[in-house]
Amino acid sequence: MDKQEYRLKTEQMLKCLENKSYKEAWEIAESIEWRKVKNASVLCAVSEVYEYNEEFEKAREILFLAYERAPESKKIIYRLGTLALKMGELKEAVDCYDEF
């Protein structure tokens, strides 16, 4: 996928997310290789898409990628903690809280 196609798909996904078309946003998100993306805020949005579609493992994986890109971001740490609570991972949630 070239940069132009990536940018177009990302814009479509963000519009779907804004319009609360979570299933459509998920379909677009599934077609992109997120490991290559360096923008932490886009990765956070993708995580949101997976979270709305109750794919918590994928959401957490994407948030970990975002954390690697921006380890100083309190927002990412907070989101990791709340996601850990949704998944029933109390120890991980406490670790995120301590780091926050």
C-alpha positions in Angstrom: 0.0 0.0 0.0 1.5 3.3 -1.0 1.2 6.5 1.1 -1.6 8.0 -1.0 -3.8 4.9 -0.5 -2.9 4.7 3.2 -3.9 8.4 3.7 -7.2 7.9 1.8 -8.1 4.8 3.8 -7.2 6.5 7.1 -9.3 9.5 6.3 -12.2 7.2 5.4 -11.8 5.3 8.6 -11.7 8.5 10.7 -14.9 9.8 9.0 -16.6 6.5 9.8 -15.5 6.7 13.4 -16.8 10.3 13.6 -20.1 9.2 12.1 -20.3 6.2 14.5 -20.1 3.7 11.7 -18.0 1.4 13.7 -18.4 -1.7 11.6 -17.4 0.1 8.4 -14.5 1.7 10.2 -13.4 -1.8 11.4 -13.5 -3.1 7.8 -11.2 -0.3 6.7 -8.9 -0.8 9.7 -8.5 -4.4 8.9 -7.1 -3.6 5.5 -4.2 -1.5 6.8 -0.9 -2.8 8.3 -0.7 -0.7 11.4 2.9 -1.8 12.5 4.2 0.6 9.8 2.3 3.6 11.0 4.3 6.1 13.1 1.5 8.5 14.1 0.4 7.7 17.7 -2.9 9.7 17.5 -4.0 7.7 14.4 -3.1 4.5 16.2 -5.2 5.6 19.2 -8.1 6.1 16.8 -7.6 2.7 15.4 -7.6 1.2 18.9 -10.9 2.9 19.5 -12.4 1.3 16.3 -11.3 -2.1 17.6 -12.6 -1.4 21.1 -16.1 -0.3 19.8 -16.2 -3.6 17.9 -15.2 -5.5 21.1 -11.9 -6.7 19.7 -10.1 -5.9 22.9 -6.9 -7.8 22.2 -6.4 -6.0 18.9 -7.2 -2.7 20.5 -4.5 -3.4 23.2 -2.0 -4.4 20.6 -2.5 -1.2 18.7 -2.3 0.9 21.9 1.0 -0.8 22.7 2.3 0.3 19.2 1.1 3.8 20.0 2.9 3.7 23.3 6.1 2.7 21.6 5.8 5.7 19.3 4.9 8.1 22.1 5.9 6.7 25.5 5.4 10.0 27.3 1.7 10.2 26.4 -0.5 10.0 29.5 -3.6 9.5 27.3 -2.2 6.3 25.9 -1.4 5.0 29.4 -4.9 5.9 30.6 -6.5 4.2 27.6 -4.4 1.1 28.2 -5.5 1.0 31.9 -9.2 1.4 31.0 -8.9 -1.3 28.4 -7.2 -3.6 30.8 -10.2 -3.1 33.2 -12.6 -4.0 30.4 -10.6 -7.2 29.7 -10.5 -8.1 33.4 -6.8 -7.6 33.7 -6.6 -6.0 37.1 -2.9 -6.3 37.6 -2.2 -4.6 34.2 -4.7 -1.9 35.0 -2.9 -1.2 38.4 0.4 -1.1 36.6 -1.0 1.5 34.1 -2.4 3.5 37.0 0.9 3.5 38.8 2.7 4.7 35.7 0.0 7.3 35.0 
